[in-house]
């Protein structure tokens, strides 16, 4: 408990230095008036500038899109959350999980779910196996992904974005899980066919037949397929960026990404530096959650070296850090002069309800 108390108190002093002070709010964690009061207390403690409210995950929308207040006297609607943020000068971003669409053994009950409707776009291995959830977990993969060309998924995301920007006037759109799962789950029927139209070869078959060999054909096809995946994903991000700007040119488009740009590009085919260079994303939030302090600093140094200080924000996983670790990380973000930090997450604070009284005592000098 005291670890989290110190974390929040320390952050309150850091607000004088960091430009961006953000907070991720995971789906279904801000539902009641008590939750909203907690967010108000957090804002009073650290002077929030931005919140990232998860509105779509696992291939479905989280909130019922309605301008009406919640019917239940203790629950809060999306409208009330947005109004609270606007009243307190907090920018609110619609946090959308884009390509990671399912994580259950059972199939979705909704027959319009992209897991069922975008079957040819589901990411598989080279043998075209729809890998079991258990095996995916063993590979370190969260669940089922679709490729960026999945049309039903894209249409659902666009409809959501349009509603949130027009009806709720949200300040931004935050893209998450905008990447591929790592090898060997790097194929879909659609991607294989699309690649074959240009290269006249099936990358999955090449991988099956020549993987691990010194055959130059394997190396060439593998490298070209990697570039193909990167380009395909960048086009997906660019299309969403343009769509957002057509609706509201002032809306901020951001993306949560793997912190090491080179690793993000080579393993997840997530070339987020290209997104910055070619105006496909206004801001990048690197998910620098590692418990290894040396690795955390290395990721910061790499981000700094890319020369986009005013557009890169450092995500910090506060849920596992002690008071010294969190203070050192915030200090390092300020030292590198990146565009502030974003904490993961509201849940950490919510799970410790007695924190608020301690913050109040400290702020009042008791």
PyMOL commands that set and color helices and strands:
alter all, ss='L'
color gray80, all
select helices_A, chain A and resi 2-14+33-46+78-87+114-117+119-121+133-138+151-167+189-199+203-210+216-247+261-267+272-277+293-305+309-311+318-320+323-336+346-350+355-364
alter helices_A, ss='H'
color red, helices_A
select strands_A, chain A and resi 21-25+50-57+60-61+91-97+100-102+144-145+172-176+252-258+283-287+312-317+341-344
alter strands_A, ss='S'
color yellow, strands_A
deselect
rebuild
show_as cartoon
